[in-house]
Amino acid sequence: MNVITTGCLVCDKMAKFVIAGKTDCEEYSRAEMLGDLLQCNLPDFKVHKLPKDASCWSVWLKEICGARGWQFDGPCIVWRELIDRGGEGLLLGGSREFEEYAHHYYNVSPLTSTEEEREIALENTASLQLHAQRSSSPEGASPTVVCITSASSVLAYHVTSLLCASHVYSRRGGMELRLLCEDPVEEEIARGVAMEVQDLALSHVLSVHVCSDVQEAFEGAHVIFVLDHVRCQTESCSEEMEERSEGKGQENLEGKGQEGRTDEKNEIVTEIWRGV
């Protein structure tokens, strides 16, 4: 068991790092495992991983550095999000700089071997390729758009976890998840939930998007979990959702009466679950 003791104090209460790199790169594998080690042992240390295919890495890196005013070139990039102060983030560097940072502040060094890093790189590449194949939905199957309101709440966190673990939509073209958070103060919490879902790299979760507008979140949604009061901007918005729910529910009941059972090929019905 590895126990981490901090060599010196970090100024900010929360440390959130983004680790991005080519999936076939062993440097990215080493940085990824080091980030996981720190996150598992330090409650205020958070990591968000962005694995990228080698074919699009150069273009993506150029775009991200250009947007943030950085100059960097390498197979793995690490930066720190300035949670409490805002801003574009602080560039740390590559895998080597991340290792030096971990050693200086937390007295931790990578524990992986070259063989382990090579195996992780192969797994990352295979996982990304599988996700790309699943993302291109089978002909005739479209992804299910699922919206969860009050996304910053504890209940929404558990509902999101259950949805991701259940694979209930894996046979229906996958799932596009929308997290609705109308409170700007708590939006960072919802984005943290979205990052955790992305870190899972689940093949049936095609996308995760945080919304602050009700109409944007509900537009085209097949399933809506209303976990708390939603402030519709117009009365027609609420009436429209009720009519859609009642109409789809009636169609579903008629379909069950004819077939006598529920079939996976039936059209997905919009359901509104209200929690207290």
Buried (B, 14 or more C-beta within 10 A) or exposed (E): EEEBEEEEEEEEEEBBBBBBBBBBBBBBBBBBBBBBBBBEBBEEBBBBBBBBBBEEBEEBBEEBBEEBEBEBEBBBBBBBBEBEEEEEBEBBBBBBBBBEBBBEBBEBEBEBEEEBBBBBBEEBBEBBEEBEEBBEEEEEEEBBBBBBBBBBBEBBBEBBBEBBEEEBBBEBBBBBBBBBBBEEEBBBBBBBBBBBBBBEBBBBBBBBBBBBEBEEBBEEBBBBBBBBEBEBEEEEBBEBBEEBBEEBBEEBEEBEEEEEEEEEEEEBBBBBEEEE
